[in-house]
Structures are given as C-alpha cells and as structure tokens.
C-alpha cells in the first residue's frame, strides 16, 4: 500500500492590521491618507507624521508637534473555483478573506529648525486567509496568517532649504499561524477521518528605514526612501491531532521557518502646479527574490518519510503609481490615484496559501480641515487582481488541486485624524 501524509506550513501567508497585496505582502495601506493616492508621491509628500513610514526625512517639513491616528477595514472576495483536474474530494473554498480591521499611530516633534524626531506604530507586512474546513484543498491549507507590527522611532535632519535626511530604527513583531488537514485514508485505517495540524509562533525582527528629500525649488520635492530587510525566524513544535501512529508521531515535531521581509526602495516626486493642483508619482521596488523558503513539506510512504523545504520561487516586484491632489476650497482637499503592481510569483508557482498576482489599485480620498489644527481624512482603495490560476500537487501521493481565484478583488476603507500643536 502506498501510504502518504502531507503537512504544509507556509510562512508567506495572507494579512494583518494593515493592507493588501502589494505585488507581495508588503502593505501600502496602513490607515493613513496615503491610501487615497494609491501610494503616489509617498516618499516626497511630507504632509503629515505618517511620513515616518514612507520617508522619515519628511518630518523636516512638519512644524511643531503633530499626531496622527488612523483605522481601516479590509474586505474583498478571494474565492477559489476548482476545475476537473482536481483529484481531492470536498467543497468549494468559499470567500477566504474575512473583514480585517487595522490601524496606525504616528507622532512627530520639531526640535529646532534642523532636527525633528518621531515615532510610528503600524502594520506593513502580511495577510490572512480562512478556507472552509472541508474544502477540496484542505490538505494544503485551511487557514493561514502572518502579521508584522512595526515600531519605528525616527529622527530627521534638514541641512538647508533643499536637502533633508531621515532614519528610523524598525522593530517588527511577526506573528505566524497555519492550519491544515491531514489525509489519513491511505494509511489503511478503518476510521478515515482527517487528522489536523497547527503551527503558531511569534518572533521579533529588526531593520531600518532611511530616506532623503531634495527640493530644487518651491513646490517641487523628490524623495528617495529605503527600508532594509527584516529577518523573522519562526520556530515551534507541530500540534498534531490524529488516530494513526504514523501521523501522531509528528506531534511535537520541531519546525523552523526563516523568512526575510523584503527590502524596498521608493522614488517619488511631488510637484505643486498652482494653488489648487499638485501631481504625484512613485516607482517602488521590493526584493521578493530573497524571501527564502515558503514552508515545510513532510511526506511519508511505505518506504519511509521525507522532509523538505519548499522554495517560494519569488521574483522581485515593481509598482508604478500616479496621483493628484486638488484643493477644492480652503478646507477640503481631494486625493486620487492609480497604481499597477507586478506579481512576485508566476502562474506555475502560485500557491493556495498565497494567492497573489499582478494588481491594479484605484484610490480616492478627502481631507477636511475642521480647524487650523485638526484634519479629518477618509480614503478608499480598490485592488483588482483578476483571475489567478493555481495548480498544486503533492510529490508522493499525487493529490492535486487545480483551478483559479476568479475576479479577485480587495478594498480598504480608511479614516484618520491629524492634530497639530
């Protein structure tokens, strides 16, 4: 008898208290007004303390003390439709994306005409998914999530009217959780109910944000920002529930997954045309090719067992974003933007655990000045990923799940307030 067992632990999962697919799992939307611009001009705008996340040099343009707090809700439709090549039994996936809340907090303080300091707390990495327990791909994944919460104390220095630099030290707390069913039917059991495994861990990783802004003339800013790689090393023991000794022996199996949150670089331009209009643009790069292994795969057969890691086969991603701001009246500013993200994974390497691909984002938002010291912003973005085919197969058993995520989309609604003192 050809016995088989498959356990997939993926660390490149889907959300968190922050955003959506950015070609990978880096989040552009983190509960700020940047949401309404689709990331256009993010490294050059310097219009509030959330610049700590996009370019800490922007604090040099913020007077006095400024505080910004934001919240958002993420929702959408990620539904997998299997095709005739699928060999496992079970139901459809259902919508794997549950509504997800998120938020952020930033504070900046101008010390003098040259120095500024600040602090940011936000989630800028991750995603989460929840499949139906009895769906046909349950042996690959039932639920999976990874979240990265960043704490970033920052400082900026302004050399003169043209040049500013900034740096932030990032401490990211990563949380990973994965769950999948285990197929016990090939093991010759009378009771062929599925087994179950869970993996859960949290860990800290560290990195930095650095940036520079050059203003060649009044109303023109060019920003370049870089975020370093953050390594998250997850290590815990499998929690396995099964009635087969061959399967239950994996309970307590020590498992380690090392992830590299990608380094990124963003070049942005902010150009004020007149008292009402400003144009913004950004080009972003993310180093997904260094992400590492996507998970752990354990197979057993009559001849024995085998444990291997799964290479993510990721490629670097790029984003082009264009946007504009229109000052409708002294109290109301309209933001809007559009962006295109390349995919970190080809159709042949896409997994059920990480259903990501190319993405178009369409965004808009409004900032209303309640008074000279208080702004209120509401923003919205729609991310359309279209059809994303997936074809996964186990190497020993040959169990296969094939089909596509059809007309996949995600939206985020964001609200935040900024106070100036």
Secondary structure, DSSP 4 states (H G I P E B T S, - for coil): -----EEEEESS--B-SS---SSSSB-S-SSSGGGGGTTTTTTT---STTHHHH-GGGGGG--SEEEEEEEEEEEEE-BEEE-TT--S--B---B----EEEEEEEEEEE-SSSEEEEEEEEEEEEEEEE--TTBTTTTT-SEEEEEEEEEEEEEEEE-SSSEEEEEEEEEEEEEEEEEEEE--GGGT-SS---EEEEEEEEEEEEEEEEEEEEEEETTEEEEEEEE--EEEEEEEE-EEE-SSHHHHTTTT-EEEEEEEEPPEEEEEEEEE-SSSEEEEEEEEEE-GGG--EEEEEEEEETTEEEEEEEE-----EEEEEEEEEEEEETTEEEEEEEEEE--SS-GGG--SS-----EEEEEEEEEEEEETTEEEEEEEEEEEEEEEEEEEE-TTT--EEEEEEEEEEEEEEEEEEEEE-
